[in-house]
Amino acid sequence: MTAVAVIACLVGAGLAGMRWLRVAQREHYLPGSTIRFALRWWLGAGFNRLLLFGVLVNLVLTAAFAPFAVLVALGVGVGPFGLRLKGVAPGPLAWTRRMRTLAGVWGLLTVAPAAIGLGLGSVVPAAVLAVLSPAVVDVALAITRPIERRLGMPFVERATTKLKSVSPLVLAITGSYGKTSTKGYVAHLVEGTRSVVPTPRSYNNSAGIARAVNEHLTLGTEVFIAEMGTYGPGEIADLCSWVRPTVSAITAIGPVHLERMRDEQTIVRAKSEIFATAEVAVLNVDDPWLAPLVPDLAAQGKRVVRCSSTDTAADVSACVEGDELVVRQAGHVIARASGLDVPPTNVAVAVALALEAGAPPDAIAKRLATLPVAANRLAVTTGMSGAKVLDDTFNSNPAGAEVALRTLGRMADGAGRIVVVTPGMIELGARQVEENRRFGERAASVATDVVVVGATNRRALVDGATGGAARVVAVEGMDAARQWVKENVGPGDVVLYENHLPDHFP
């Protein structure tokens, strides 16, 4: 009976492992992320809390009577309810080389103690490890992390050599938000006069940037634009140690990744590492967290380019004046464009970087009106229902959500139904509830209908939106939200999709 119970626990652990390994992959293989999500799932909905209670009770009983371990295995194998075994969005578990390594270590950590326990006539180790599958995945992540770094070094070394041989001007961009869009703007403004290679999509870590260099940089490339992301201090410094940007920029600081970095001061320190090798520092001085960096950077001997969307006397400004976006360099107008619905501060930073890259002002002026819209970032389309759709699903933060709501308000002039579809904002730490409550309140002041997706931020969003005039609808997932939109909107209506959470979020 003990052998049967151990086998049952290993099967249960295997099913659980498939779920938690997928979560680890979706969370960029960060140790600690799996157990954090496990707590969200198991302690979130009432039926999952009840299932967890049953699992723990049966785990205690297993010590006295081995067959109870089968019930433990059943609980961890089917739960938590709602977290799919294979996954749909953004896709099922991808069996990459890294995932195979991680799964192998996780399997060893699970099977070896269970086998030892079986040899001693006990099912308890197997049952405990089945329950602790998320924690075992996190231990495997911690074990494999230095291995992955070592395995990635040849690609970084190859990229370092290639950067030195091609010798492009390296521009680096970071920020809590706006960095991908700004990177796209810079590439567009520069490519009319110089050969430019930006990192694709959101390739903003060591592996992504190395891959971009190795696959896309060629002899004759004059400008390389590297987007740099971080989950904590030290990561951007490590990137700059081999990418070595000459001109670096920070677009904005906001409450993003607070679960990992705790506060904005830490975010500023982590992002400011991008200036380590830079001769020129480009800053959005409208941001109260960035303006104080100006004297410190200047004292380090760096030339600081101040960018603004309000101060026309800044080194580079992009200000909305009537229906035009007017760009100035040192107070002198160099470009203007009508009909652009883009964040002006991002444009100011992009123009400053383009000028540093050698793009002449007249070339910038010609290309300003055709700035690209990054995918899923305030992209305007017409849905199958005939309604106008504002797609801002790439990610969301308090400042970006406010911009999206203002854009929705402008688009909704004379519209019929005005709908906001959102799962809310994540990774805001202790401020997540209050920020989502405030967002729900704001959404309800603009929209006629607020559709709250999923359970992650449901209570905060509903609490915020309920006091407004909008009708509030809660649905289980994005498929249900799209079905609601299909059944309730049509020509003359406007829909904002603000953020989209992968299905490993509850």
N, C-alpha and C positions, 0 to 999 in steps of 0.2 A: 504493500500500500504506500509505503514511503517513496519508493521509486516512481510510482504513478503520480503521486502528489508533486514530486520534484519536476517531473516532465511537464505536468500541467502548469507549474509556475514558470518554467522556461518558455513555454508557448505563450503564456500571458505576458511575460516580460518581452518576448519577441514582438508581439503585437503593439505593446506600449512603446517599445523602442522605435518602431517604424514611425510612430507619431512624433516622438520627442526628437529623433534624429532630423526629421523634416523641419521641426521648429528651430533646431540648432543651425541648420543650413540657411533658413530664412533670416535668422538673426546674425548672419555673417560669422558664424562659428565663434561667438564670444562666450567664454566661460562664465557661468552664472546666469546666462539668459534663459536656459531651459527650465531651471527650477523656478525662475520668476514667472514664466508663462504657465508652468504647472500649477502654481498657487492661484493664478488668475482663473484658470479653468476649474480647478477642483473646488475653490472657495467662492466662485461667482454665483452660479445659479443654484437654487435650492435643491433640485434633484441631484446635482453633482455633489453637493455637500452631503446629502443623504447617502449616496453611493459610497463616498469616501468614508463616512462613519461606519458603514457596513464592512468595508474592506479592512479598516483598522480593528474592528471588533473581531473579525474572523482571523486576523493576523495574531491577535493575542490568544485566541482559542487554539490556534495551530500549535502552540508550544505544548498543549496538553493532548491534542488529538490531531494527527497529521491530516486526515481528510478535509479539515477546514481550510487547508491550503488551496484546495481546488476552488473554493469560493473566493479566496483572495485572488487567484489567477483569473477567474471569470470577471471579477470587478475591474482589475487593472487592464484586462484584455479588451473590454468593451467601453471603458470610460477613459477620460471624461466624455460624457455625451456632448455632441456638437463638434468635437475635434475629429475631423475625418481621418481615416486611416491613410488614404492615398493623397488627398488634397486636390483642390481644383484651381484656386487662384493664389499665387501666380503659376502654379503647376504642381505636379507630384514631386516626390523626392527624386532628385537627380543623382544618379550613381556615378559621380565624378571620382577621380582618383583620390581626392581628399576625403570624400564621403566614405569610400571603401576603407580607407585607412582608419577613419574615425569609428566606423561600424565594427571593424575588426577589434580595435582596442576595447570598445564598449562590450562586445561579445565576450572577450576574454575576461573582463572584469565581472561579467555576469555569470558566465558558465563555470569558471574555475572555483569560486567559493561555493557555488551550488553543488559541484561535484565533490568537493571536500566534505561538505555537510552530509551528502548522501553516503559517503564512505564511513562517516561517523554515525550513520543511522538517523540523521536529523533533516527535516525538510525546512527548518526555520531559516537558514541562510538563503535558500532559494526564494522563499516567500518574502523575506525582507527586501531582497534585491529587486524582486518584481515590483514591490510597492515604491521602492526608491529609484525606479528606472530614470526619471528626469535627473536626479542627482548623479547617477552613474554616468549619464551622458555628459554632464558638466565636468566630472572628473576626467573622462576621456578627452574632452576638449582641452582641459588644462595640460594633460599629458602630451597631446599631439601638437599643441601650439608651437613649442620650440622646434619640433620636428618640421612643421610646415614652414617655419621661417628659414630653416636651413635648406630645405628643398627649393624654396623660392629664390635663394641668393644667386644661383647661376643666371637666372633671368634678369635680376636687378643688375648684376655685374655686366651682362651683355648690353643692357640698356644704357648703363653708365658709359661704357666704351663707345657706344653708338652716338650718344649725345656729344661726347668730346670730339668724335671724328666729324660729325655733321656741323657741329658748332652753331646751332641756331640761337637767336635771341630767345631766352626762355621767360615767358610771362606766367605767373602763378596766381590763381584766384581761390580764395576761400570765403567763408561766411556762413552764418547759421542758415541763411536762405538766400536765393538769388544768384548763387554762383554758377549753376548750369546755364541759366538764361543769359547771364552776363557773358559767359564764355562764348555762347553762340553769337551774341551781338559783336563781340570783339573779332571773332573769326570772319564774320560777314563784312565788317567795316575794313578789315585789313586785306582780305583776299583779292580785292580789286587791284592792289598795287604790289603786293608781296606774296611769296609762296608761304602758306601758313598751314600748320597741322594742329588741330585741337584734339585733346583726348575725347574719345567718343562717348556719347550718352553720359552716364554718371560713373565713368571709370576714374575714381578719385582716391584709390588707395594704392599701396605699393605695387601689388600685383597688376592692377588695372593700368597704372601709368607705365609700368615696365612693358606691359603688353602693347600699349599704344605706341611707345617708342620703337619697340622691336618690329612691329608689324607695319607701321605707317610712316615713320620718319625715313626720308631718303636724302641722298646727296642733293643739295640745292634747296632744301627746306630752309627758309630764312627765319621763320618765327614758329616757335612751339608753345602752345597754350596748355598749361597743366592745371586742371581743377583738382583741388586738394581738400579731402574731407578728414574728419577726425572724430573719434569717440572719447578722446581724453588726451591730456598733456603728453608730449613726447612723440606722437605719431607724425605730425607735420614736420617737426624738427628732423625726424628720421628721413622723411621724404626729401626735404631740402638738402640733406647732407649729400645726396647724389644727383638730384635733379638740378640743384643750384640755380634757382631763378635770379635773374637780374632785376626784374620789375615784378613786384608783388602787390596784391590788392586784397582788401577785405570789404565785402559788400554790405554786411550788416551783422549785428549781434542780436540774438533773441533767445527766448526760453525753449531751446531745442536740445534734445538729448540730456535733459536735466536729471533723468534717472541715473545717468552715468556721471555727469559732471557737476551736479548738485546746484550750481549757481552761475550767474552770468560772469562773475569775476574769473572763475575757472575757465569759462568758455573764451573770454578775452585773452587770457594767458595762452591757452592752447592754440587759438587762431593766430595770435601774434608771432608764433614761431615761424610763420611764413616769411617774415622779414629778415631771417637770420643771414642770408647771403645777398639780400637785395640791395641794390644801390638806390633804387627809387621805390618809395612806398606810396601807394594810391589808396586813399581812405574816403569813405562816405562820412563826411563830418556832420551830416544831419543826425547821425546816430549818436546818442549821448554816451554810449560806451566806447565809441571810436574817437570822437573829437579829442579827449584827453591824451591820446597817444601821440598827437602831433609834436608837442615839444620834446618828448622823450626820443622819438625817432629822429628828429632834427639834431638833437644833441649827440646822437650816435653817428652823425655825419651823413645821414641819408637825406636825399631830396624828397620832400613830401609833397604830393599832389593832392590838394583838398578838392573833393567833389561834393556837389550839393544839388538839390532840386528846389531850393528856396533862395539861396544867396547868390545873386548874379555876379558878385565880386569874387566868388571862389575861383580857384585855378581852372576848374572845369565845372560848368553848371548845365543842367538840363531842366528847364522850367516850363510848366504848362502856362501858356498865355493865350487866353481865349480858346480857340480850337486848334492851336498850334503847340508843338513842342519845340522850344527854342534852345539851341545849344550854344554856349559861349565858352571861349577860352580867354582867361584873364579879363573877363568883362566884355570882350568883343564877340559879336555874333558870327559864328562860323557855319551854322546850319540851322534849318528849320524844316519841320514837316507837319502836315495835317493828317488827322485821322489815325494817329498812332495811339493805341491803348496799351501802353507798356509802362512798367515802373520807372519813373524818371531818374531816380537815383541809380538804378542799374545801368541806364543809358549813360549817365554822367561818368560812372566808373569805366564803362566800356569805351567811351570816347577817349578818356584819359589814357587808357591802355593802348588803344589804337594809335594815338598820337605818339606815345613812347615807342611804339613798334615801327614808326616811320611812315604811317599813312598820312598823306597830306590832307589838310582841312577840306579842300575842294572835293577830294575823293570821298571823304566821310560825308560831306553834304549830299553827294549824289546817291549814296547808298543808305542814308538814314531812313528814308521813307519805306524801305523794303526790309526792315529788320525782321528776322525770322521769329516765329512763335515756337517755343520748345513744346514738344509733345506733352499733352495733358497738363499744360500750364496756362490757364486762362485762354484756351483755344475755343474759338466760336465756330459752331457748326449748326446744321439744321438736322434735327432728328427725324426718324421715320414717321413720327406723328405730325410733323410739320412745325413743331415748336422749335424755337431757338434754344441751343444747348451751349452752356458755358462749361467747358471741361477743365476743372482744376483739381484733378485727381492724383497728380504725381505725389504730392504730400501736402501737409498743411501745418501752419503755425499761426499764432495770434495775429501777427502783422499781415501775413499773406492772406489769411481768412478775411481780415477787414478790407483789404484791397479787392478781394473777390466779391464781397458784398457791395462795395461801392460800385464796382463794374456792373454787377447785376442790377443795381438801382438805376444806372444810366441806361442799360439795355431795356429795362422794363418800362420805360416811359410810354404810356399808352397801351401797355400789354394787358392781356386778360389775367390769366393765372400766373403767379410768380412763385416758383417752387425752389426750395433748397433741399437737396438730398445729401446727407452727410452722416458718417460714423463718428465725427468729431476729430479732435486732435490728440496725439499720443506723445509719449516721451517728455512730458512736462513735469515729471516728478510730483512734489507735493502741491504744485499749482494746477495740476491737470483738471481737477474737479471744478475749481473756480473759473479757470479759463474757458472750459467748455460750457459752464453755466452762462458765462457772459456772452459767449458766442451764440448760444441758443437764444438768448434774449435779443441780441442784435439781429439774428436771422429772422426772428418773429416780427421785428419792426420793419423789415424790408419785404418779406415774402407774404403770400397769402396762404402757403402751405409749407410746413417743415416736416420732411420725412427723415426720421432718425433710424439709422441702419445699425443693426447689431446690438450687443449688450455692453461693449467696452465702456462707452460714455453715455449710455442711454439715460440713466437717472439724471445726470448733470444737464444734458441737453434738454430733456423734457422739462425739468424744473425751470430752466432759464426761459424756454420758449412758451411755456404755458401761460405766463402772464401777459403775453402779447395778443394781437388780434388774429394771428395766423392759426390755422388748423394744424394740430400736431398729430402725426401718424408715426407709429413705431413698427418697424418690420424686422424680420430675422436676419436678412442678408441682402447683398446687392442684387441678386436675382429677383428677389421679392420687390425691391425698390424699383427696379426697371419695369417690372410688371405693373406696379402701381402707376408709374409715370405713363406707361403705354395706355392704361385704361382711363386716365384722368386728365391728360393734357392734349392739346392739339394746336393747330395754327393760331398764331396770335399770343401764345403762351411762351414763357421763358423758364428754363430749368438750369439751375446751377448744381453741378456735381462737385462738392467740396470734399476732397480727400477720398481715398479708397484703401481700406485695410485688407491685407492678405488674409486668407481664411485660417491662419493659425492664431488670429486674434479672436476672442470670444465675442 
